[in-house]
């Protein structure tokens, strides 16, 4: 819920008030804030387990740069892609994520790959839903965005299995 609370505060302030209160012409980017928010919680959790957590760094011997990398003993054990929503890629977002996963697997064959989206676009009937693909909120037009029931903690537990 901490990620949800921080993102809700972000949406409320930046998209409802920052232009008027701060005189901003352009809002702060939601994807940057989402990455920083998730990174904070992943670092707090996994660094207590002896891991290194980084954002926007390249994987071993590759040009692959991902949103969050988790390393144990100098070996990447997990990669998490973060999306606010499916954006301009729309229906091709899952193809994009599959291609990213394939590239990660080529560079580090046993590396876990997961994705978190703030606005859910994942198939909630998929067997990978809520353990590999996490969509936090359902978007709806009346601004009452219910939680999907998927929890980032489920993804974190999947990654923790690779440490033990």
C-alpha positions in Angstrom: 0.0 0.0 0.0 2.9 2.3 0.5 3.5 2.5 -3.3 -0.2 3.2 -3.9 -0.3 5.9 -1.2 2.8 7.7 -2.6 1.4 7.5 -6.2 -2.1 8.6 -5.1 -0.4 11.7 -3.5 1.6 12.3 -6.7 -1.6 12.2 -8.9 -3.6 14.4 -6.6 -0.9 17.1 -6.2 0.8 17.1 -9.6 -2.2 16.6 -11.9 -4.7 18.6 -9.9 -2.7 21.4 -8.3 1.0 21.9 -9.3 0.2 24.1 -12.4 -2.0 26.4 -10.4 -0.1 26.4 -7.1 3.5 26.3 -8.5 2.9 28.0 -11.8 4.3 25.0 -13.7 3.6 24.7 -17.4 4.5 21.0 -17.5 3.8 18.4 -14.9 6.5 16.2 -13.3 6.7 12.9 -15.1 4.7 10.1 -13.5 7.0 7.4 -14.8 10.0 8.9 -13.1 8.1 9.3 -9.8 6.9 5.7 -10.1 10.4 4.4 -10.7 11.8 6.3 -7.7 8.9 5.1 -5.5 9.3 1.5 -6.4 13.1 1.7 -6.2 12.9 3.1 -2.7 10.9 0.1 -1.4 12.9 -2.5 -3.3 16.1 -1.1 -1.9 14.7 -1.0 1.7 13.6 -4.7 1.4 16.3 -6.4 -0.6 19.4 -4.5 0.7 18.5 -6.0 4.2 18.9 -9.4 2.5 22.4 -8.6 1.4 21.5 -7.6 -2.2 22.4 -4.5 -4.2 19.5 -2.8 -5.9 20.0 -0.3 -8.7 18.1 1.6 -11.3 19.1 2.3 -14.9 22.3 0.2 -14.8 23.5 -2.2 -17.5 23.4 -6.0 -16.9 26.5 -8.1 -17.2 28.3 -7.9 -20.6 25.2 -6.3 -22.3 23.7 -3.0 -23.3 20.5 -3.9 -21.5 19.5 -1.2 -19.1 16.4 -1.9 -17.0 14.3 0.0 -14.5 15.3 -2.0 -11.4 18.0 -4.6 -11.1 18.6 -6.7 -8.0 22.1 -8.2 -7.6 23.3 -10.9 -5.2 27.1 -11.6 -4.9 27.7 -9.4 -8.0 25.3 -11.5 -10.1 22.0 -10.1 -11.3 19.2 -12.2 -9.9 16.1 -10.1 -10.9 15.0 -7.4 -13.3 11.8 -5.4 -12.9 10.4 -3.3 -15.6 8.1 -0.5 -14.5 5.3 1.1 -16.4 2.7 3.6 -15.4 0.4 2.2 -18.1 0.7 0.7 -21.5 1.3 4.2 -23.0 2.0 4.7 -26.7 2.8 1.0 -27.2 -0.8 0.1 -26.3 -1.7 -3.5 -27.3 1.9 -4.2 -28.3 3.2 -3.6 -24.7 3.2 -7.3 -23.9 5.2 -8.0 -27.0 7.7 -5.3 -25.9 7.9 -6.9 -22.4 8.4 -10.4 -23.9 11.2 -9.0 -26.1 12.8 -7.4 -23.0 12.6 -10.6 -21.1 14.1 -12.6 -23.9 17.0 -10.1 -24.1 17.5 -10.3 -20.3 17.5 -14.1 -20.4 20.1 -14.1 -23.2 22.4 -11.9 -21.0 21.7 -13.7 -17.7 19.9 -17.0 -18.3 18.4 -17.6 -14.8 17.5 -14.0 -14.0 14.0 -13.4 -12.8 12.0 -11.0 -15.0 8.9 -9.2 -13.7 6.9 -6.1 -14.5 4.8 -3.7 -12.5 2.3 -1.3 -13.9 0.5 1.4 -11.9 -2.5 1.4 -14.3 -3.2 -2.3 -15.0 -3.1 -3.5 -18.6 -2.1 -7.1 -17.8 -4.5 -10.1 -18.3 -5.8 -10.8 -14.8 -6.5 -14.4 -15.9 -2.9 -15.2 -16.9 -1.1 -17.7 -14.7 1.7 -15.1 -14.3 -0.7 -12.5 -13.0 0.2 -11.3 -9.5 3.5 -13.2 -9.4 5.3 -11.9 -12.5 3.0 -9.2 -13.8 1.6 -6.8 -11.3 -1.0 -4.2 -12.2 -1.8 -2.1 -9.2 -5.0 -0.1 -10.1 -7.8 -0.3 -12.6 -8.3 2.9 -14.5 -11.8 4.2 -14.9 -13.3 7.4 -16.1 -14.9 8.6 -12.9 -11.6 8.8 -11.0 -12.5 6.1 -8.6 -9.7 3.7 -9.5 -10.1 0.4 -7.5 -7.1 -1.7 -6.6 -6.7 -4.9 -8.6 -5.8 -7.1 -5.7 -2.3 -7.8 -7.1 0.4 -6.9 -4.6 4.0 -5.9 -5.3 4.9 -8.0 -2.3 4.0 -11.1 -4.3 6.6 -10.2 -6.9 9.1 -9.5 -4.1 8.5 -13.0 -2.6 9.2 -14.6 -6.0 12.5 -12.8 -6.1 13.4 -13.6 -2.5 13.1 -17.3 -3.4 16.2 -16.8 -5.6 18.2 -15.5 -2.7 17.5 -18.3 -0.3 
